[in-house]
Amino acid sequence: MKAIITDLDRTLLRTDKSISEYTCAVLKKCHDRGMLLMAATARPERAVLTYRSQVGFDALTTLNGARIILPSRVLENGIAPRSAEAILRRVVDIPDVALSMETGEGAFSNKPIPEWNVRAFEGFPALPTESTIYKILLSREGETIQPEVERALTPDTYMTMAEWKLIQIMGAAATKWNGIQAMLKAVGIHSREAVYFVDDYDDIESIKNCGMGVAVSNAIEEVLAIADSVAESNDMDGVARYIEENCL
């Protein structure tokens, strides 16, 4: 394998959001042997910088493919403003909905989310900024709002679920697989020469298309069912242990 690609939360990162010294050491060995390291994550770029510094990722797919950081340029696949406004009009009145939006100027939300470093915005369904709209996020405690959100989608958008509760809406081109293809193309590596470590719904297309798809043991059942191999859990440094045993 010439490229190692990994999701972050619940895959490379432990539950406490840390990367162990052991994992960092294994990934450094990969770099030393000429393998490229890449991440594909739902996180925004600002929430990946610490890990990029620790690991030395050569490229990043962030926001599920809405923003792709390549060695020499950045690609963006945002939601069209007209579509974002249409969706917001349809979801803003869902009772008790927590609504936030990732944009080129940071995150805005109708409710406080301290861990996301969001700015309060009470003006939804109006757009909080004229910059790129990367992602709309919705959640509610208790009863699911998935049916209402599905009905709110426009033809050029789609939604996924994260950790069984957070709904993410992106533009149709903003997929992890599109991001992975762009990262690999930028460095001249074919997808069959890449191994991808995963855990969740938005990884399914990529795990099917990379040369080797590895699920951590704490992945959802749908991912475990189609993985080429299963590594130990994220809290047991499953990604690094698999790499050390099978790729080095």
ABEGO torsion letter per residue (X at the ends): XABBBBBABGBABBAAGBBBAAAAAAAAAAAAAGBBBBBBBABBAAAAAAAAAAAGBABBBBGGGABBBBAABBBBBBBBAAAAAAAAAAAAABBGBBBBBBBAAEBBBABBBAAAGBBBBAAOABBABABBBABBBBBBBEBBAAAAAAAABBAABBBBBBGGABBBBBBAABBAAAAAAAAAAAAGBBAAABBBBBABAAAAAAAAABABBBBBAABBAAAAAABABBBBBAAAGAAAAAAAAAAX
